[in-house]
């Protein structure tokens, strides 16, 4: 319990201390929210203003809210109440006209002729003394966005748990108390006396006279040195031509790994595709390996190199991806790139065409089916062994979770049958046979057998939730990359598309200390630093496509602003626009050698748990270069996510 709003304001300010001296504005909800907001603004050395919203009452039942309005022309309606009440547009306009007059009168009284604080491009910190339903704060957030705020923080000393969902559009929520047995805001204050209008006017007037200091640059000398490093290393990124120096550096390596800070950001996909095009056209890249399933991607490969279904386009093919999350590959950015790659390939001899392959390990059943189909057509004598492996899995209904739980409870697994199948296929692949009409069919059946073996192992260890499942997956992906390099011949170059947590060397993060490995680390250890190029991506704010829980429908979430002290915070305060930062010959610099948080957003995302998305990272050890995009937008999926046919569990631990 708080003694009063003053004590509550002091405690709330501590929850927001990372905003001190930043380009943020504190907005108090009158009346009781303004005393709390005044304390927050003073403690954080930020400007204070008021944000006023008015309820639109139902005609004849003014106590029932059919919507609300705010300054700047903002209006939000409750469609359920409006439709049930048979409210006409004229009645809504009449109610709005009346409430807008009151709103303007109150704004004039509170501000005493002062102009509103400019919110354009800034973080709006909306403060109340407590939030019971979230309706008022939600409208206030809408108003702030209409007035140009780049990010929205909603903060209150106490918030009812039931109001959290109502506030999910905010970039960040902050409170001191989130009581499970919430009853009313006043129950959490010993003194909860009403705040008079005169007190609101006084607090706003005093705040307007207080000088506000700006955090012009990091105060820590190491931060200033790091900012100078960033400025010196950064080159502007406006068009594809600005990638030329980066492409020349990457092209000196045989394995070119291009990351992404999330699986749902348009700019990461678009710039990665642009760099890949440049490497294909100018430097002879022969294959692309992606964080996707082998069977799905092999169908794309056969199309993109002119072997099958040439009457179709990439969008049609990508819509057939049915494993969650489909938006990772079935989106407009990937479709545009694959259409380009198909056109590029068709203008070249078959032996010079670029392949598109999946590196991942999830496709246990699909890969088993592919192996059985091939053996039935080309090596029927070996079919009984394949069917034994299939029948071992059959009781689990193509559900890997069921298989994983069964092997945990009863230590009998399908591993011997799958290993025997793999041995059989390897032996058959080494013999001349009509079934191998080209090296691609040989590669396909071998890879599917390897996927089946590694997937069986992956699902068996997955439920333990330790590093082993992560390592099984990344070792498989690195092995597949090596296999593709061998398949395409000595000296051939390949590009890998995967998340930063797979691409960036794990030894440059706390993952390495936890015994986890990843693609970037494994390829560097196997081939040396000169033959492996690792590129990361980062952003400060924007929107991202992700899901609230594993297997659920995708949603475009707004990314909260970068956390104080993170790499994204430093880059955002230092650079004014998109940039390429190359670390060649820059070892020993403060920014590249000091550990800071680096944001990683997975396919499952909850902005309210943002702190857990930052991986402690030494940037110079993790990557060879970084692409920085200050503001990003969500991917556009080709279709909305459906419930998965074969449910999957996320790799645990995630590595984030």
C-alpha positions, 0 to 999 in steps of 0.5 A: 500500500502507498501512503499517497500519490507522492510516494507512489510517484517516487516508486514508479519513477524507479521503474522508469529510471532508464528513461531519465534524460531521454527524449521522452514526455510524461503525460498525466491523466487528470486528475489523480494521474497528474500528481503521480506524473509530476513526480515521475517527470521531475525524477526523470528530468523530463517535460510534463504535459496533460493528456485529456480523454472524454467518455462518450455516453450512450444516449439515454444511458450516459453512464454506459460508455459507447466510446471515448475521444481525445485531442487531435481528433482521436475517437474510439468506439465500442462496436459491440455497444454501438451495434447493440444500442442501435446508435445512429451516426448522428447520435454519435456525432452529437455526443462527440460534439458535446464532449469535445467542447468540454475536452477543449475547455479542460485543456485550456484550463489546465495548460493556461495558454501554453502549447502542448509539448511536441510528441512527434518521434518521442516516447510518450509516458502516459501516467495515471494513479492506478488502472482498473480497466485500461479503457481510459489509458488505451484511448490516451495511447491512441491520442498520443499516437495520433499526435506523432509519438513514436513509442507509448509507455503506460505506467501506473503505481497499481494496475489490475491484471485484467487490464493488461490485455486491454493495454496490449497495444502499448509498447511497454507497461510499467507498474509497482503493483500488479495484485492478483486480488485487485478490487479498486485503485483506492484500496492501495492508498492510505490517502486517496483524496480527490485531486482538485483541478487547481492542483493539476493546474499548479503542477503543470505550471510549475513543471513548465517553468522547470528547466529540462536537461537532455541526454545529449550523449552518453555520460559514461566515458566508455559510452562516449568512446563506444559512440565514437566507434559507431560513428567511425565504423558506420556507412549510410545504407539507403540503396542497394548500391550502399551494400557494395563494400559489404558484399566485397568483404563477404565475397572473400568467404566461402560461407556467408551467414546472414542473420535477422534479429527477428523472424518477422521483420520486412527490412531484415528480409529485404536487405538480406535478399538485396545482399544475396542478389548482389553476391549471386550476380557478382561473386558466384554464390551457388547455393542458399541454405535457410532455417527451414525444413528440407522437404519444403525447401527442396520443392522450392529448389526444384522449381527455382532451378527449372525442373518442375511446375514451371507454370507456377509462381513463388507465391503459389508454392510458398502457400503450401508451407504448412508447418508453423510458423508459415510466415517465416517463409510464406511472405511477400519478401521471400516470394519476391526474392524467389521469383527473381531467383527463378528468372535469374536461373532460367537465363543460365545453364543448368550447371550454373543455377543457384539452389535453395535448400532447408537446413533444419531438423524438424521434418521427421515424418515428411523426411521418412515418407520421402525416403520410403517413397524413393526406396519403394520405387528404386530399391524395394529390397531395402523397403522392409527396413524403412517400414520398420522405422515407420511402424515404430513411429506410427503409434504416436500419430505423427505427433513428435511430442507424443513420441518424446513423452513416450521415450521419456516414460519408457526408455524404448526409442526408435533410434535403432530403426532409424539408424539402420535406415540411414545406414541402408540409404547411405550404402545404396547411395554409394552404388550406381542405380537408375534411381539416381538420375542426377546428383540432386536426387542422391542428395535429396534421399541422403539428406532426408535420411539424415534428417530422420535420424537427427530429428529422432534424436532432437525430439527425444532430448527436447523435453529435457529443456537443456542445451542438448536439443539446441545443439542437436539442431544447430549441429545438424544445420551446420553439417547440412551447410557443409554437405551443400558446400561439398555437393556444389564443388570445391571453392563454391560459395553459399549463403545461409539465412537464419536468426542472429542466434544461429548465425552470430558466433555463440562464443560472443554471447552468454550462450557459449558459456552455457555450453551451447553452440550454433552455426556461426561458431561451428563453421568458424571452428571447422573452416577458419575465420577467413572462410566464414562471414557472419552478418547480424541485424538490429533495430531500435523500434517498429513492428514485428510479426510474431505470435503470442504463443506457440502454434497461435495466429500471427500478429503485428506487434509494436516493438518497445524502444531499446532498453537503456545500455543495450547495443540498440540503445547506443546505436539509436542515440548515435546514428540518425538513419540506416547504416552498415557497420563493418568490423574488419580491422577494427578489433580492440575498439570499445564498442566491439569489445564491451558486453551489452544486451542485443535484442533477439525476437523469436517467433513467440513474442510478448512485449511485456517480457521484453527484458528477456529478449536481450542476449548479452553480446560482445559485438566484435566476437559475435559478427563480422558486420552489422546492418542497423535499421532504426525503425522497422515494419512487420512482414506481410504474410501470404496467408494467415496462420492455421492450426498446425497439422503436426504440432511442434515444440519450440527448441528449449532453451531458445538461446535468447 
